[in-house]
Structure formats: structure tokens, C-alpha cells
Amino acid sequence: MQPDTPSFIHWFRNSAPYINAFRDATFVISFGGDAIEGPGFPHLVHDFALLNSLGIRLILVYGARRRIERILNERHIVSRCHRGLRITDHAALECVKQAVGTLRLEIEALLSMGLANSPMAGAAIRITSGNFVTAQPLGIRNGVDYQHTGVVRRIDAAAIEQHLDDGSIVLLPPLGYSPTGEIFNLSAEQVACSVSKALTTDKLIYLVEAVGLQDENGELIRELTVVEAQRQLDSRSNLPATVSEPLRNAIDACRAGVQRAHLLDSRLDGSLLQELFSRDGSGTLLTLERFEGIRPALIDDVGGILELIAPLEEAGILVHRSREWLETEIDHFSVVERDGAIIGCAALHPFEDEKIAEVAGLAVHPDYRGQQRGGRLLEYVEQKARKLGIERLFVLTTHSPHWFRERGFRPATIGELPVARQALYNYQRNSRVFIKSL
């Protein structure tokens, strides 16, 4: 057995819910010329093929800036930009068409590989591209004529859906066409956003030349809401365009109904798979609302709670609770849910006549400890107790006395417990009693 076999098994088992959830889902994935020119691009294309084999409907939108710049330089053509947008004159448009066409052929060739002993062995992938994007000229802005630079006017969503239903990967270039036959140079980020909005896709994924969105201290922001993302965009003028443009389009897409948008590092091998098939991902996740939160437990959460507390029961930290008992007491529980998984729980058992309640079964998954989730869960339970008119909380613990003392609980005696709870006290466990006034 290889040394990393247990970690692989753990990862594979934990990825199973995502594999099941993503089947028949529609993803738009946008990547730029930098990713295409990078040494890891063949691996990324193989990851696209893997997603396709798992039943995920893929729309790939590629950029061509780096290849365009190379062709312009080779032809000694000076191309002007204004406010980050290329002014596409006739000569520049010819370079754009050459770059986009060449890249399309290269991407299709990689997706068509089926060599033995390669990740694509035995793959039979169909790739479709076409005039699915209707565009119009950007026009004259602040006195600057952008000529053949355009903006998306309409997406032929029905045609794209038909090709996805047929099992094809749809490959879209950063070009658009007018009803009169003109060709316009478009932003790949905008094309990806427009397609995602038109089809209300499950995900919009931007592969960028950055680890994701970082805060002002250089730390990766792993998740944020649309409101928080807009605040970042408005308050930070130093965000590089490689991040700000995808972020702006991601915000737009989420506001239009796209469930989730992601900013991932195109330079990191496997970042796409890590983001999609692990709970914490690899980049920045953008949602309309938080994808982790505390809420009252439901009957469907019983299995998740049992899985969470089982190791703590085996270690003697928590008292054993059967499935039947949990099902009858589920209304007393609150849970921390992260991306569909229960990673924390706590119960509040009130003794209303004495205006006191017990906090029990407080647990946080080992992977998420040390990040204040236990404290926030306790605060949530305290707020719930106050609404019930509870004036004091008590807890019985064998392993965490200091944790509770740091949060305002004081040592107490068994005699201070409600009479009914005194009768149930387990002297063999010899749990310490702590009480907190609300």
C-alpha cells in the first residue's frame, strides 16, 4: 500500500457528494491566453475532459491577449489601448482573428487526444464552436473610437443548450458577430459572464493569473458575498486587472441568478479539481449569500450530526446519542452547514420553569477547529436561549472546562442544576458543571 493511499481514499470519499451533485450541471469556465501559453495547459485540458466524463456540461471561453500581442509584434503593428481596452483597427482585427483561430485549433486538438497511457485515453469528446454571440460596436467613448472592439449584445442560449444536450463541450472565442456580418473583438471575461447569465448556469469559473482575490495583507479571501465583493472592488484601486475584471463580471453574473462564481489560480496545477471536489477549494468563491451558516437543525441533518459526533463519543468526550434519540430531539439542535455538509452542532435543552437551559453536544469537525466556529455556534445558541426567556445556561464537560470558562461560564455544583437534571447526572463520567448568566 502506498503511503498516501489513506489520504487518497479520504479525498475520494469526500469528493463523492460533489461528483453526484455536479452531474448534469452547467459550468462556464473562462481562461486567458496566459493559461493557454503556460506549461500546465495540457493538464488543464485533461481536467476539462475529466469534468465532461463526469456528466458536467461545459462551456469554455478562451482569451487571446498574449497571442494577439505576439502577432502584433511580429508584424510590427502598434496597437493602442485606452482604459484597459484595445482599440481594434482593421490591422489589429486581422491579428485578433489569426490569434483566435489558431488557439481554437490548438485547444480542440488537445481535447481530441486519445493516446494510450494518457489522461485522455479512450475519450470521445465532441467540441462545438459557432456564431453563438451577437455583438455590437463599443463605439466612441470619451472621444475615443474603439472601431472593431465590441460588446456582447445577445447570446443564442437555445443553440448552446442544444449542443450541451447532445453531449458536446461548447468552445467560445472572444469574438462576436453583428447581423450585418461584422466581426468584433470582445472581452473573454464579458463573453463568459454573458453566457453564464443567459443560461443561468450553476457555476461561472474564472482561471486568472493570481491565487484568487487577496485582502490588503496578501491573504487569500476564500469566500465572500456579492455585497462584500462589490465593497472590495469599490475600495481598492490597486487590484490588478487580471482580478478586478473577472471579479466585476462575477458580481454581475451572481446578481443575475448564477449560483456561484469562482476565481482560481490558472498557474496552480489541479486548482480547478481542488476547487470543485473539496470542501474548502483552492481559490475565491463568490455567492449571493454565504455558503456557510448556522441554522436550526432539520430531520435530514440527523445523519450528518451522527457522523460528526461519533468520533467524540468514541473518545469519551461526548455522551452517546442514538439515532432514535436524535430524531426525537432534533428540534433542540442547531448546526453549522458548509456547502451542504454539517461541520458543527450544538443542542439547547431548556428547563423553562427554572429559566435555565443546558448546552449539550457542542462539536465542530476537526478540519474546522481553531477558526472561531465553536464560539459563534455558542453565541447562536445563547441568542436562541434569550428569545425563550432563559436567564442562565449550564454545561457538563469532561474535556473542555477552560474553553467554557473563557466564554463566561463559572464553575458550579451539581446542586445548582435543575432538579430533573440532577436526577440524570452520571457520577461515573464525573463531568464538571459550569453555569453562565445571560
SVG drawing of the C-alpha trace seen along z (x, -y; Angstrom):
<svg xmlns="http://www.w3.org/2000/svg" viewBox="-42 -63 50 65">
<polyline fill="none" stroke="black" stroke-width="0.4" points="0.0,0.0 1.4,-3.4 2.0,-5.9 -0.6,-8.4 -3.3,-5.8 -5.3,-6.7 -5.3,-10.4 -6.4,-9.5 -9.3,-7.3 -10.3,-10.1 -10.3,-12.7 -12.1,-10.4 -14.9,-9.6 -15.3,-13.3 -15.5,-14.2 -18.3,-11.8 -21.1,-14.2 -19.8,-16.8 -19.5,-14.2 -23.1,-13.4 -24.3,-17.0 -22.5,-18.2 -23.9,-15.6 -25.9,-17.5 -24.8,-20.8 -23.7,-23.5 -20.3,-25.3 -18.8,-28.2 -15.0,-28.2 -13.1,-31.2 -9.3,-31.2 -6.9,-33.6 -4.0,-33.4 -1.6,-33.3 -3.0,-29.9 -3.0,-28.6 0.6,-29.6 1.7,-28.1 3.3,-24.7 0.4,-23.3 -2.3,-23.9 -2.3,-20.3 -3.1,-19.2 -5.9,-21.8 -7.4,-20.5 -7.3,-17.0 -9.2,-18.3 -11.8,-19.7 -12.2,-16.2 -12.5,-14.7 -15.3,-17.0 -17.0,-16.2 -16.7,-12.5 -18.4,-13.1 -21.5,-14.4 -20.8,-18.1 -22.0,-20.3 -19.1,-22.6 -18.9,-25.9 -15.2,-27.0 -14.5,-30.6 -10.9,-31.4 -9.0,-34.7 -6.2,-35.5 -4.5,-38.7 -1.0,-37.2 -1.2,-35.6 -2.6,-38.8 0.3,-40.8 2.8,-38.3 1.3,-38.5 1.1,-42.3 4.8,-42.5 5.8,-40.0 4.0,-42.3 5.4,-45.5 1.9,-46.8 1.4,-49.3 -2.0,-48.7 -3.3,-51.3 -5.3,-50.7 -7.5,-53.1 -8.7,-52.4 -7.6,-48.8 -9.5,-48.1 -7.8,-47.5 -8.6,-49.9 -9.1,-47.3 -8.5,-48.9 -8.5,-46.9 -4.9,-45.7 -5.3,-44.7 -8.5,-42.9 -6.6,-40.7 -4.2,-39.8 -7.1,-39.1 -8.7,-36.7 -5.4,-34.9 -4.7,-34.5 -8.2,-33.4 -8.4,-30.9 -5.0,-29.4 -5.8,-29.0 -9.2,-27.4 -7.4,-24.7 -4.8,-24.1 -7.5,-23.7 -9.6,-21.4 -6.5,-19.3 -5.7,-18.9 -9.3,-17.9 -9.2,-15.4 -6.2,-13.5 -6.9,-9.8 -3.4,-8.3 -2.9,-5.2 -1.4,-5.8 -2.6,-9.4 -5.4,-11.0 -7.5,-11.2 -7.1,-7.5 -10.4,-6.2 -12.1,-9.6 -14.6,-10.5 -15.2,-14.2 -17.1,-16.4 -16.2,-20.1 -18.6,-22.6 -18.0,-26.2 -20.0,-28.7 -21.6,-32.1 -23.5,-32.0 -22.5,-35.5 -24.1,-38.5 -22.1,-41.7 -22.3,-45.4 -19.5,-48.1 -18.4,-49.6 -18.5,-52.9 -17.0,-56.2 -16.3,-56.7 -14.9,-60.0 -13.9,-60.9 -12.1,-57.6 -13.3,-55.4 -12.8,-51.8 -13.6,-50.7 -13.8,-46.9 -13.8,-46.4 -17.3,-45.4 -19.6,-44.4 -22.0,-41.4 -25.5,-42.2 -27.1,-38.7 -26.4,-35.1 -28.0,-32.3 -28.8,-30.3 -31.1,-27.9 -28.4,-26.8 -25.8,-26.4 -28.3,-24.4 -28.9,-22.1 -25.2,-21.3 -24.8,-20.7 -27.8,-18.4 -26.1,-16.5 -23.1,-15.9 -20.7,-18.4 -18.3,-20.8 -19.1,-24.3 -15.9,-26.3 -16.4,-30.1 -13.8,-32.6 -13.6,-36.2 -15.3,-37.3 -18.8,-38.4 -20.7,-38.9 -23.2,-41.5 -26.3,-40.8 -24.6,-42.6 -21.6,-40.3 -19.1,-42.4 -16.6,-40.8 -15.9,-42.4 -13.1,-41.8 -14.6,-41.1 -13.5,-40.7 -13.4,-36.9 -14.5,-37.8 -17.6,-39.6 -18.4,-36.7 -18.2,-34.2 -20.4,-36.4 -23.0,-37.0 -23.2,-33.2 -23.5,-32.3 -26.3,-34.8 -28.1,-33.8 -28.2,-30.1 -28.3,-30.8 -25.5,-28.3 -24.7,-26.6 -21.1,-28.0 -19.0,-30.7 -15.3,-30.0 -12.5,-32.4 -9.0,-31.0 -6.8,-34.0 -3.1,-34.8 -3.5,-35.2 -4.3,-32.9 -7.7,-34.5 -8.9,-37.6 -6.5,-38.6 -7.1,-41.1 -4.8,-44.0 -2.5,-41.8 -2.0,-39.5 -4.1,-36.7 -6.5,-34.7 -10.1,-35.6 -11.7,-32.2 -15.3,-33.2 -17.4,-36.4 -20.8,-37.6 -21.7,-39.8 -22.0,-42.8 -18.6,-42.1 -17.1,-41.7 -18.5,-45.0 -17.1,-46.6 -13.6,-45.2 -13.9,-46.4 -15.0,-49.9 -12.5,-50.5 -9.3,-49.1 -7.9,-50.9 -4.8,-48.7 -6.5,-45.5 -4.8,-44.2 -7.0,-44.0 -6.4,-40.2 -8.5,-40.1 -10.7,-43.2 -12.3,-42.4 -13.2,-38.8 -14.5,-39.9 -16.7,-42.6 -18.2,-40.1 -18.6,-37.5 -20.6,-40.0 -22.8,-40.8 -23.4,-37.1 -24.4,-36.3 -26.8,-39.2 -28.4,-37.9 -29.1,-34.5 -25.9,-32.4 -25.5,-30.4 -21.7,-30.6 -18.7,-32.2 -15.1,-31.3 -11.7,-32.9 -8.9,-30.3 -5.2,-30.4 -4.6,-29.2 -0.9,-28.6 -1.6,-26.0 -1.9,-22.5 -5.2,-21.0 -6.7,-24.1 -9.9,-23.5 -10.4,-20.0 -9.4,-21.1 -12.0,-23.9 -14.8,-21.7 -14.2,-18.5 -13.0,-19.6 -15.0,-21.4 -12.6,-24.4 -11.5,-24.7 -8.4,-26.4 -9.4,-30.0 -12.1,-32.6 -15.8,-31.7 -18.4,-34.3 -22.1,-33.8 -25.1,-36.0 -25.4,-34.8 -22.9,-32.9 -22.5,-29.3 -21.7,-28.6 -24.1,-29.4 -25.7,-28.5 -29.3,-27.4 -31.8,-25.3 -31.3,-21.5 -33.8,-19.6 -34.6,-15.9 -32.5,-15.4 -29.5,-16.6 -29.5,-13.6 -27.1,-11.6 -24.7,-14.5 -24.8,-15.1 -24.2,-11.4 -21.2,-11.3 -19.8,-14.5 -20.2,-13.4 -19.4,-9.7 -15.6,-10.2 -16.1,-12.3 -18.4,-9.7 -15.8,-7.0 -13.2,-9.2 -15.5,-9.7 -15.7,-13.4 -19.5,-13.3 -22.2,-11.1 -23.5,-8.5 -26.7,-9.6 -28.7,-7.1 -30.3,-8.0 -33.7,-7.5 -32.9,-9.9 -31.6,-12.5 -34.6,-12.2 -36.9,-13.0 -34.7,-15.8 -33.7,-17.3 -35.7,-20.5 -33.3,-21.3 -30.2,-21.2 -28.6,-23.9 -26.0,-23.1 -23.2,-24.8 -23.7,-23.9 -20.9,-24.4 -21.6,-23.7 -24.2,-21.0 -22.1,-19.3 -22.7,-19.5 -19.4,-20.7 -20.7,-21.8 -23.7,-21.2 -25.0,-22.1 -28.2,-21.4 -30.1,-23.6 -32.4,-21.8 -34.5,-24.3 -35.9,-23.9 -38.4,-26.7 -39.9,-26.8 -36.5,-27.5 -35.4,-29.7 -32.3,-27.7 -31.1,-25.6 -28.4,-23.1 -26.0,-23.4 -25.0,-19.9 -23.4,-18.1 -21.4,-21.0 -19.0,-19.8 -17.0,-21.1 -15.5,-19.0 -11.7,-18.5 -10.9,-20.2 -12.6,-23.4 -11.5,-23.9 -9.4,-26.9 -11.4,-29.2 -13.9,-30.6 -16.8,-28.4 -17.4,-26.9 -17.6,-30.3 -20.0,-31.6 -22.2,-28.4 -22.3,-29.1 -23.3,-32.7 -26.1,-31.5 -27.4,-29.1 -27.2,-31.9 -29.3,-34.2 -31.8,-31.3 -32.0,-30.9 -32.6,-34.6 -35.6,-34.5 -37.0,-31.7 -36.7,-33.9 -33.8,-31.8 -31.7,-33.6 -28.9,-31.0 -27.1,-28.3 -25.3,-25.3 -22.9,-22.8 -21.5,-19.5 -18.0,-18.8 -15.1,-16.4 -12.6,-17.8 -13.2,-21.5 -13.5,-23.4 -11.1,-26.1 -12.9,-26.7 -16.2,-27.4 -14.6,-29.5 -13.0,-31.7 -16.6,-32.3 -18.1,-33.4 -19.1,-30.2 -18.2,-29.8 -17.6,-26.6 -20.8,-25.3 -22.1,-22.4 -24.5,-19.6 -26.9,-21.2 -27.2,-24.3 -28.6,-22.2 -32.4,-21.8 -33.8,-19.1 -34.8,-17.0 -31.2,-17.2 -29.7,-16.4 -31.5,-13.0 -29.9,-12.2 -26.4,-13.2 -23.9,-10.4 -21.5,-10.1 -19.3,-7.7 -18.4,-10.3 -17.9,-12.8 -18.5,-15.8 -17.7,-19.3 -20.6,-21.7 -20.4,-25.3 -23.1,-28.0 -23.3,-31.3 -25.8,-34.1 -27.3,-35.7"/>
</svg>
